[in-house]
C-alpha cells in the first residue's frame, strides 16, 4: 500500500527563529497588530510504500532522524494520511 505522509518540522522551543522574528517585526507595518510568537518551519509531503501504517510511520520517523530534521534544534511531527493500494487512483 502507499501511504500519504506529512512531516511538519519546527524550531524547538528556545531556539532562535530569525525568519519568524523578521515576519513578526514586518507585520505591524502592513497593518497587522497584536501578532506574537511567529515561528517558521517546513512541511514535507511524501508517499511511502509500506505493508502497514506502523511501518510507514517508522520509515518516515527514521527519515526525519537521518535527513529531514536537525534533531538538535528542530522538532518534527509525522502524520499518516489515507492509504491506497497499488493501481488505485488517488
VOLO-519026 format. One line per 3 residues: their letters; for each residue z, y, x of N, C-alpha, C, O, CB. Coordinates in pm, 1 decimal, m for minus. Glycine has a CB too. Layout:
BEGIN
A) Z/Y/X/Z/Y/X/Z/Y/X/Z/Y/X/Z/Y/X ~ ...
% end
This chain:
BEGIN
XXX) 0.0/m118.6/84.2/0.0/0.0/0.0/0.0/124.5/88.4/42.7/121.4/203.8/122.2/0.0/m95.7 ~ m48.3/231.7/31.8/m48.1/359.8/101.4/52.4/451.4/33.5/47.9/470.9/m88.0/m190.3/423.8/102.7 ~ 142.9/507.2/112.4/246.5/595.2/60.6/218.2/738.9/103.4/182.9/764.6/218.5/385.9/550.2/109.2
XXX) 234.1/832.0/10.0/227.0/974.1/42.6/363.5/1014.3/96.1/466.0/987.9/33.2/186.0/1061.2/m82.5 ~ 364.5/1077.8/211.9/489.6/1115.9/275.9/484.8/1264.9/307.1/384.9/1316.2/357.6/514.6/1032.5/405.1 ~ 594.2/1333.0/276.3/608.0/1473.9/311.0/729.9/1487.0/401.2/838.5/1439.4/368.0/621.5/1564.3/182.9
XXX) 711.1/1552.0/515.5/819.5/1577.2/609.0/840.5/1727.8/614.9/748.1/1802.3/647.2/788.4/1518.0/750.9 ~ 960.6/1772.4/584.2/996.9/1913.2/597.1/1084.5/1928.9/720.1/1185.0/1859.2/734.8/1069.9/1965.4/469.4 ~ 1046.4/2020.8/808.8/1118.7/2044.6/933.4/1166.6/2189.3/932.9/1088.4/2281.5/909.6/1028.7/2014.9/1058.7
XXX) 1295.9/2208.3/958.8/1354.6/2342.6/961.0/1444.1/2357.3/1083.4/1497.9/2258.3/1133.1/1435.2/2370.2/831.0 ~ 1460.6/2481.1/1132.7/1556.5/2500.8/1241.0/1697.0/2462.8/1191.5/1732.2/2488.1/1076.4/1553.3/2649.0/1291.9 ~ 1775.5/2402.1/1279.8/1913.1/2367.7/1244.1/1995.1/2494.7/1224.5/1962.6/2600.3/1278.8/1977.4/2278.1/1352.7
XXX) 2101.6/2482.8/1146.1/2193.0/2595.9/1125.5/2244.7/2642.7/1261.8/2279.9/2561.5/1347.4/2312.4/2556.1/1031.0 ~ 2248.7/2773.2/1279.9/2297.6/2830.4/1404.1/2191.2/2847.3/1511.1/2217.1/2908.9/1614.5/2406.4/2746.2/1457.1 ~ 2072.2/2793.9/1488.2/1962.0/2809.1/1583.3/1883.4/2935.0/1546.6/1850.0/2956.7/1430.1/1869.0/2682.5/1583.4
XXX) 1854.9/3016.3/1646.0/1779.0/3139.0/1622.8/1642.3/3106.7/1561.7/1576.2/3010.6/1601.1/1761.8/3217.6/1754.7 ~ 1601.6/3188.8/1464.9/1472.5/3171.4/1398.0/1398.1/3304.9/1403.8/1403.2/3382.1/1308.0/1490.8/3122.7/1248.8 ~ 1328.6/3333.4/1515.2/1261.8/3462.4/1530.1/1159.9/3492.0/1421.0/1148.3/3606.5/1377.2/1194.3/3468.2/1662.6
XXX) 1085.6/3390.3/1376.1/987.5/3414.2/1269.1/1058.9/3454.6/1140.7/1017.1/3548.9/1073.5/900.6/3287.9/1244.7 ~ 1164.5/3385.1/1107.0/1240.7/3418.1/987.2/1299.4/3557.9/995.1/1298.6/3632.0/896.8/1351.4/3316.8/965.6 ~ 1350.3/3593.6/1112.7/1408.5/3726.6/1131.4/1303.2/3835.6/1117.1/1329.8/3940.1/1057.8/1475.5/3736.6/1268.2
XXX) 1183.9/3812.1/1170.9/1074.6/3909.7/1160.3/1034.8/3929.6/1014.7/1016.0/4042.8/970.1/952.5/3864.0/1243.0 ~ 1022.1/3821.1/941.3/987.5/3830.5/798.9/1096.6/3904.3/722.8/1067.4/3990.4/639.8/965.9/3690.0/738.4 ~ 1221.6/3870.9/750.7/1333.8/3935.2/681.3/1335.6/4085.7/705.8/1365.1/4163.1/614.7/1466.5/3873.6/726.3
XXX) 1304.4/4127.1/827.5/1300.6/4271.3/858.6/1181.2/4340.7/793.4/1189.9/4458.8/759.8/1295.6/4292.6/1010.4 ~ 1069.1/4269.2/774.9/947.4/4329.8/719.7/950.4/4341.3/567.6/886.2/4430.7/512.7/826.6/4249.1/761.3 ~ 1021.3/4255.7/499.1/1018.9/4254.4/352.4/1062.3/4385.7/288.5/997.9/4428.8/192.9/1106.8/4144.6/301.9
XXX) 1167.7/4451.8/335.8/1205.7/4579.4/272.4/1095.0/4685.1/279.2/1081.1/4765.6/187.1/1331.3/4634.2/338.3 ~ 1016.8/4685.7/386.8/906.8/4782.3/399.4/799.7/4757.8/294.3/722.3/4847.8/261.6/844.8/4775.0/539.3 ~ 795.3/4635.5/241.2/698.7/4602.3/136.3/760.1/4613.2/m3.1/697.2/4577.4/m102.7/644.3/4461.6/157.9
XXX) 883.7/4663.1/m8.8/948.5/4683.6/m137.7/1034.8/4567.7/m184.9/1083.5/4569.7/m297.9/846.1/4710.9/m239.5 ~ 1054.8/4466.6/m100.8/1136.7/4351.2/m139.5/1274.3/4364.5/m76.1/1292.4/4333.3/41.6/1069.0/4217.2/m97.0 ~ 1369.9/4410.3/m153.6/1504.9/4428.5/m102.6/1593.8/4313.2/m149.8/1558.0/4237.7/m240.2/1562.6/4564.8/m148.3
XXX) 1709.1/4302.2/m86.9/1804.7/4200.5/m126.9/1765.7/4060.0/m85.4/1813.4/3962.9/m144.1/1822.8/4204.6/m273.5 ~ 1680.1/4047.4/14.5/1639.9/3915.4/62.8/1708.3/3892.5/197.6/1695.5/3973.8/289.1/1482.8/3903.6/75.4 ~ 1780.6/3781.6/208.8/1853.3/3749.1/331.5/1836.5/3602.1/364.8/1794.6/3522.3/281.1/2002.3/3784.2/317.8
XXX) 1869.5/3567.9/487.1/1870.5/3428.0/527.4/1733.2/3362.6/532.0/1720.8/3243.7/502.7/1956.9/3351.5/435.5 ~ 1630.0/3438.0/568.2/1494.3/3382.9/573.1/1484.4/3285.9/691.2/1520.3/3320.5/803.8/1387.4/3497.0/585.6 ~ 1436.2/3165.9/665.0/1414.5/3063.9/767.6/1271.0/3014.4/754.3/1221.4/2997.2/643.0/1517.4/2945.3/754.1
XXX) 1205.5/2991.8/864.9/1067.0/2943.9/865.0/1064.7/2804.8/927.2/1121.2/2781.7/1034.1/972.3/3042.1/942.9 ~ 998.3/2713.2/858.2/985.3/2576.4/907.8/841.7/2530.5/895.8/748.8/2611.2/892.3/1078.5/2481.2/831.5 ~ 825.3/2400.6/889.6/690.9/2345.4/873.8/696.4/2226.3/779.7/798.6/2158.7/767.5/630.9/2304.1/1010.7
XXX) 583.8/2202.4/713.3/568.9/2090.2/620.6/453.7/2005.0/671.8/344.0/2054.9/697.0/543.2/2139.1/472.4 ~ 480.1/1877.4/686.5/379.9/1784.0/737.2/355.7/1679.6/628.8/449.8/1616.5/580.7/425.9/1716.8/872.5 ~ 230.7/1661.9/590.7/195.0/1565.4/486.5/117.8/1451.5/550.9/23.4/1473.8/626.7/111.1/1632.5/372.8
XXX) 159.1/1328.6/519.8/99.7/1209.9/579.0/69.7/1106.6/471.4/129.3/1108.6/363.7/192.2/1150.8/685.8 ~ m21.3/1018.1/500.7/m39.6/896.9/421.6/m13.1/781.8/516.6/m77.1/770.3/621.2/m184.5/888.1/356.3 ~ 81.2/697.1/479.9/122.0/586.4/566.2/97.5/454.5/494.1/140.8/435.4/380.5/271.1/599.7/607.0
XXX) 28.3/364.9/561.1/9.0/230.9/506.8/129.2/146.5/548.4/161.3/135.8/666.7/m125.9/167.0/556.9 ~ 195.2/86.5/448.5/312.6/4.1/473.6/330.0/m92.7/358.1/277.8/m70.8/248.8/439.5/91.1/492.4 ~ 403.7/m199.6/383.1/426.3/m300.7/279.6/525.0/m252.1/173.8/512.7/m286.9/56.3/477.5/m429.9/342.5
XXX) 623.7/m171.0/215.7/727.6/m123.9/122.7/757.7/22.7/148.0/721.0/78.8/251.3/856.7/m208.0/136.7 ~ 825.4/83.5/51.5/868.9/222.8/66.9/966.2/235.7/184.0/959.2/332.2/260.2/935.1/274.0/m63.4 ~ 1056.0/139.7/198.6/1152.1/143.3/309.4/1081.7/140.8/444.7/1121.9/211.0/537.5/1249.4/25.6/299.2
XXX) 976.8/59.8/455.7/901.0/54.0/580.5/830.2/187.1/606.7/828.8/234.9/720.1/798.5/m61.3/576.1 ~ 772.2/246.8/503.8/705.0/376.7/518.8/805.2/483.6/562.7/775.2/565.0/650.0/636.6/418.6/385.9 ~ 923.8/483.2/502.1/1027.5/580.3/538.8/1072.4/559.6/683.4/1090.9/656.4/757.2/1148.4/568.8/443.6
XXX) 1089.8/434.9/723.4/1133.2/406.3/859.8/1027.8/452.0/961.0/1061.5/508.5/1065.1/1161.7/256.0/876.6 ~ 902.4/427.7/930.6/795.3/470.4/1021.5/788.5/622.3/1030.0/772.5/677.0/1139.1/659.9/414.3/975.4 ~ 800.4/691.5/916.6/797.6/837.9/916.0/917.2/893.9/993.4/903.4/991.0/1067.7/797.7/891.6/770.9
XXX) 1032.8/833.1/975.9/1152.5/877.6/1048.0/1134.2/860.5/1198.2/1172.1/947.9/1276.1/1276.4/799.8/1000.6 ~ 1076.7/749.0/1238.2/1050.4/726.5/1380.8/953.2/831.3/1434.4/970.7/880.9/1545.7/994.0/584.5/1404.1 ~ 850.5/865.4/1355.6/754.9/968.7/1396.8/825.1/1102.7/1415.2/795.3/1176.8/1508.9/641.6/982.0/1293.5
XXX) 917.7/1133.3/1326.1/992.8/1258.7/1337.5/1073.8/1261.3/1465.9/1074.0/1361.0/1538.0/1085.3/1277.7/1216.5 ~ 1142.5/1151.5/1494.2/1226.9/1144.2/1613.6/1145.2/1152.7/1742.7/1191.9/1207.4/1842.6/1307.5/1015.1/1612.4 ~ 1024.3/1099.0/1740.1/944.2/1093.0/1861.7/849.0/1210.7/1880.4/815.3/1244.8/1993.8/866.1/967.1/1862.4
XXX) 803.9/1274.7/1768.6/698.9/1375.3/1782.7/709.9/1493.3/1687.6/697.4/1608.1/1730.2/567.9/1311.3/1763.5 ~ 732.8/1467.4/1560.3/716.4/1571.3/1458.6/826.5/1676.7/1458.1/802.8/1789.8/1415.8/709.7/1508.0/1324.4 ~ 945.5/1642.0/1503.8/1056.6/1737.3/1505.1/1126.4/1731.3/1640.4/1133.6/1625.9/1703.6/1157.1/1707.7/1390.1
XXX) 1177.0/1844.4/1682.9/1260.5/1850.3/1802.8/1404.1/1835.6/1755.4/1464.4/1932.4/1709.0/1238.9/1984.9/1884.4 ~ 1459.1/1715.7/1766.6/1590.2/1687.3/1707.6/1704.3/1767.1/1769.4/1814.6/1768.2/1714.8/1620.1/1541.6/1720.7 ~ 1680.6/1833.5/1881.3/1783.6/1917.5/1942.2/1802.7/2044.9/1860.3/1915.7/2089.9/1841.5/1746.3/1952.3/2088.2
XXX) 1692.8/2103.4/1811.3/1701.7/2232.2/1741.9/1651.4/2228.9/1598.4/1665.1/2327.7/1526.3/1624.8/2334.8/1817.6 ~ 1593.0/2116.1/1555.4/1536.1/2108.7/1420.7/1594.9/1992.2/1341.7/1627.9/1887.1/1396.7/1384.0/2095.3/1428.0 ~ 1606.5/2014.1/1212.5/1644.9/1908.1/1119.4/1521.2/1873.8/1037.2/1435.0/1959.0/1015.5/1765.8/1951.9/1026.8
XXX) 1512.6/1749.8/991.7/1396.8/1711.2/911.2/1440.9/1630.1/791.0/1548.2/1569.8/788.5/1296.3/1631.2/995.2 ~ 1354.1/1631.3/691.8/1376.1/1555.1/568.9/1247.0/1482.3/536.0/1139.3/1542.0/537.4/1420.9/1647.7/450.3 ~ 1257.6/1353.0/506.4/1141.4/1270.7/473.3/1144.9/1240.9/323.7/1245.2/1191.5/272.3/1139.5/1138.1/557.1
XXX) 1036.0/1270.7/254.4/1024.3/1240.1/110.8/902.6/1149.9/91.5/793.4/1178.1/140.8/1011.3/1372.1/24.3 ~ 924.3/1041.6/19.1/817.1/946.0/m7.6/766.4/968.6/m149.5/844.1/971.8/m245.0/866.1/798.7/11.7 ~ 636.3/983.9/m161.5/574.8/1003.2/m292.7/523.6/871.6/m348.8/566.7/763.9/m307.5/460.5/1104.2/m284.1
XXX) 432.9/881.7/m441.6/378.6/763.4/m508.3/298.5/677.9/m412.4/231.9/727.6/m321.6/291.7/803.9/m626.2 ~ 307.0/548.2/m435.0/229.3/452.4/m355.7/102.5/419.0/m431.7/98.7/424.4/m554.6/311.4/323.2/m325.3 ~ m0.1/384.6/m357.6/m121.7/334.8/m420.4/m171.5/219.1/m335.6/m153.2/217.1/m213.9/m230.8/447.3/m434.4
XXX) m233.1/125.2/m399.9/m286.6/9.5/m328.9/m424.4/43.7/m275.9/m491.0/134.0/m326.7/m292.3/m115.1/m420.8 ~ m466.3/m27.7/m175.2/m598.5/m3.6/m117.3/m705.2/m20.1/m222.8/m697.4/m109.2/m307.4/m625.0/m98.2/0.3 ~ m804.8/66.2/m217.5/m914.5/60.8/m313.1/m888.6/142.3/m438.0/m981.9/169.0/m513.6/m941.6/m80.6/m351.3
XXX) m763.7/183.2/m462.5/m733.0/264.7/m580.8/m767.8/409.7/m551.4/m753.2/455.7/m438.1/m582.7/251.4/m621.3 ~ m812.6/479.9/m650.4/m845.3/622.1/m637.9/m718.9/704.0/m651.3/m633.6/672.2/m734.2/m949.3/665.4/m743.9 ~ m704.8/808.4/m572.0/m586.8/895.9/m577.3/m598.3/992.3/m692.8/m508.9/1074.2/m714.0/m569.5/973.3/m445.6
% end
